[in-house]
Amino acid sequence: MKMVRNRKNQIVILLAALFAAGMVIFPQTTENGSKTAISLWLNSIVPVMLPFYIFSDFIKRSGDLNRLPVRIYPFVMAFLSGYPMAAKVAGDLVKDGAVSAEQGRHILSYSFVTGPAFIIFTTGAFIGSQKAAAVIAVSHYAGALLNGPLYSCPGPVMVRKSQREIRSGHYMENFTAAIICGFRAMAVILAYIMVFTIGINILDSSGVFSLFACETASATLKGILEMTIGVNLVGLCDTGIMTKTVTAAFLVSFGGLSVAGQAASAAEGSGIGLGDILKIKATHGLISAVIAMISGWFVL
């Protein structure tokens, strides 16, 4: 086990060194990637998601959401907060002993969703169609529910008193804490978008994406790395609204390696690993794409 962990650390260090070398070799590309990430974050993410984060966090702190059943609680928290909240909640439930690791993976399979504000407003703006955004939203949440049975596990949930309660304080104290939490979440999102945008730009400058003649395929590959960037690029592609909707539905539900990394970090120590998360999100993305394709014929 120690050898495997050391090997993983060596791979991570190697990738970090290659990334740093890429930034040195392509300084202008690195600068442009940072500016693109900040512009996308400031103009498309913060105005839509920061108010939603603040008020959803305030509701969590002031309400009694912890009284919800263990199987429902992570989904509600993720619906209110978006990626990667479900991974954190499911991981905490496992570490607190409320559920087993296998049951935690099952719960994560249908609760690992993003918030409706991002899908309806941000994704809708990228694609240029509120109807398409509605199709993507329905596909995303229906896909999550259909994804659950693929990872079902037998046996009842082992519920005992856990640490998942948020202590309620004064309303103004909760509101201030929610503001701080919202800005912290925005900072983390910016950091991940920036890192992956720089990485995408370095690969682009290296000619990797030029191997793809189809711009939609290139945008999809970039979205597999960083979902927000990919969905934005899909919206800019010269293709039909159906293709954009289905592709965006897959990317939003898959979440990208950026979201997978955030989730793996949030669930660290619970037995829910990066491989589990990638598998869950891959099937969720495929199911959502199929639902979007079918429903798109009737709506778009």
Secondary structure, DSSP 8 states (H G I E B T S, - for coil): -HHHHHHHHHHHHHHHHHHHHHHHH-HHHHHHHHHHHHHHIIIIIHHHHHHHHHHHHHHHHHS-GGGS-TTTHHHHHHHHH-TTHHHHHHHHHHHHTSS-HHHHHHHHHHH----HHIIIIIIHHHHT-HHHHHHHHHHHHHHHHHHGGGG---S-------S-------HHHHHHHHHHHHHHHHHHHHHHHHHHHHHHHHHHHTTSGGG-S-HHHHHHHHHHH-HHHHHHHHHHSSS-HHHHHHHHHHHHHH-HHHHHHHHHHHTTTTT--HHHHHHHHHHHHHHHHHHHHHHHHHH-
